[in-house]
Amino acid sequence: MTNVLALIEISPTGVLATSAPALIAAAAKLGTPVAVVTTHPGDGTGLAAQLGALGAQQVYIAESAHVGRVIAAAQVEALTSAAQALEPSAVIVANSVESREVAGRFAVRTGAGLLADVVDVRVNDDGSAVGIHSVFGGAYTVEATVHPGPAVITLRQGALDERAAAATPTVTTVALNIDAGNSARIDTLHAAESGSGRPALRGATSVVSGGRGLGSREDFVLVERLADALGAAVGASRAAVDAGYIEQGSQVGQTGITVSPQLYVALGISGAIQHRAGMQTAKTIVAINKDEDAPIFDVADFGIVGDVFTVVPQLIDAIQARSN
Ligand code: FAD
């Protein structure tokens, strides 16, 4: 089997990103999964065990004092170094802001083709990697491949719920040589405070979103109450954001965040194609809307035709009764 590189993001405090399990699982579907990480010299202790538990058969630790101090450059160098050493058939990264930049720069540097925002992968008969895309608001599934490879693939966060079997990885540690003079430098880093204590929308396993149907910023609290009952993240339609019910960072859709949770609950959202583009790959979609002809019901697995202010409080009571 050919090697497949999975670039793993690590937070400034050394925690693996939530995208890591799916990236390694996707790499395992295509070949031998190799986790590539960048760290400060000597900081990689413990990473191999964590990545092995997620299924990495090899862990490629690229060390540099510039890690975390330059944007993307260390990860691009790490992938370049690993690709030269291991000749992968594909390189998979998260479809996050940071890794998308890495993917683009690595693809340009190596002349490789880029498959962006795939929701799944499979191997072609000739052994090449196929990226599966969900396009036009999820109305079509498109398969794409790159000839000649390797393909550089960005994987939509939350889209793949398969997991690779745990492995005992071999570990390779290399020192990176980075020309930091040409890189955008990070001077200071401030963690964004969400303050809500709720899961982050990106990568959440459950999402409750509210739309214009909530009617006001005050009544949008109903969305948050249901989200809290379910332990879910809070999302919104653009109309709800534009009306000031919630901040823009919660917008789901074409011009917002793309989510692919196990459960997506849409409250008072009509289901415009631009909204569906950001949530249609959710595993189970529940919609509550008083208009039985609302397009959201075309993609919903379960639909309730009714007023959110009547239905949702009952739903919250039922959920709380079950958890007591
Ligand atoms: P509406 O379409 O007004 O729907 C409100 C729904 O609430 C209706 O179906 C109504 O029946 C229901 N309702 C009302 N009261 C109640 C009640 N009491 N109980 C139950 N149901 C009730 N939109 C996004 O969401 N995300 C995007 O990223 C995005 N990007 C866009 C990009 C472009 C270029 C453009 C042109 C548009 C974009 N839009 C986006 C906007 C999109 O076209 C829709 O306008 C928007 O999604 C509508 O939001 P909504 O469903 O909340 O509002």
Boltz pocket constraint, residues with backbone or C-beta under 6 A from the ligand:
constraints:
  - pocket:
      binder: B
      contacts: [[A, 210], [A, 211], [A, 212], [A, 213], [A, 214], [A, 236], [A, 237], [A, 238], [A, 239], [A, 240], [A, 251], [A, 252], [A, 253], [A, 254], [A, 255], [A, 256], [A, 257], [A, 267], [A, 268], [A, 269], [A, 270], [A, 271], [A, 272], [A, 273], [A, 274], [A, 275], [A, 278], [A, 288], [A, 289], [A, 290], [A, 291], [A, 294], [A, 306], [A, 307], [A, 308], [A, 309]]
      max_distance: 6.0
